[in-house]
Amino acid sequence: MYELYSNELKNPCNRVFVFDRHQFNTISDRNPSCVFHLPLCADTTTFSSVIESGVAEFNTAISQNRTPKFSCDVSLIGSLYSEKCPYNKATHLSDYTKGYIDALVEAQQNVYGYNLIYDSLTDSVVEKILGEENIYLFPENSVGDYKAVVADSLVGIKASEQERIRLLKYLSENNINIDLYTGSDTSMLPLVHNRGFAKSLTEMPLIFSRSKINLNITAKTIQTGIPQRVFDVLACGGFLLSNYQEELFEHFVPGEDLDVYSSKEELLDKINFYLSHETERISIARHGYEKCIKQHSVSVRLNQILQSVL
């Protein structure tokens, strides 16, 4: 949320909910009684019906000694961000500015659990970037943070792109069999299997439930919050291996509901461990599913929203 519309945010009739606590802390003081923080949730009922409808096809494949569709060792559904990265399309940035941004992107690759980009941008650098490239103009009568625009849309998305590409390249070059469901160009990842787009309502739940390991690599535009993918994977009974996110530990227990990595080396080690320890993997996935059903369904979250505003 780069812009804070004064009239809308201060309207006493509005109730604004955000899932990232960092963002909540940024905007809540503008209307303390009307801005709330709650995590996202999952449509467990819809996912369950899709998975149940695919049981017959799954069993038929097994009986015919075929690999069921969407089954794989490790999967990731999502963009590599290359095609939607403003930095890749920038044409007027100076060599100095590019060098500064590249250095921030590189530094962020070595840090897990903390987004250093915003705090590392000086006002003078932000002003220089805005003078060189047309990025975004705030509407009149709004309160905006141009440093946040630069940090998220320009540097953050580039950092997210590089993290996903580098992690997938590293894993695939270390003999990890990865299925990537994306519309992004993956020519730089010849050992990763690009399966194309996955249909959100009919295919995504089957991929989550049938992958031995589902990866979550959170975009840098989400500072502390839990992305939607986490809830969706767990709601489908899938095993999740996620990067460190601060709020993840407030709702889930690593090693019990899902697991977390804090470096590419640890990610590789945990993938190899869980691929060879099926009992532990299935137990964790089951526990995460039960917790998601009980605590993070749409009906549970809707009740929490209503209780917050009444």
Secondary structure as UniProt FT lines:
FT   STRAND          3..5
FT   HELIX           6..10
FT   TURN            12..13
FT   STRAND          16..18
FT   HELIX           21..27
FT   HELIX           28..30
FT   TURN            32..34
FT   STRAND          35..37
FT   HELIX           44..53
FT   HELIX           55..63
FT   TURN            64..65
FT   TURN            69..70
FT   STRAND          72..77
FT   HELIX           82..84
FT   HELIX           86..89
FT   HELIX           95..109
FT   HELIX           117..120
FT   HELIX           123..132
FT   TURN            140..141
FT   STRAND          142..144
FT   HELIX           146..149
FT   HELIX           150..156
FT   HELIX           157..173
FT   TURN            174..175
FT   STRAND          178..181
FT   TURN            187..188
FT   TURN            190..191
FT   STRAND          193..194
FT   TURN            200..203
FT   HELIX           204..210
FT   STRAND          211..216
FT   TURN            220..221
FT   HELIX           228..235
FT   TURN            236..237
FT   STRAND          240..243
FT   TURN            246..247
FT   HELIX           248..251
FT   TURN            255..257
FT   STRAND          258..261
FT   HELIX           264..275
FT   HELIX           278..295
FT   HELIX           298..309
//
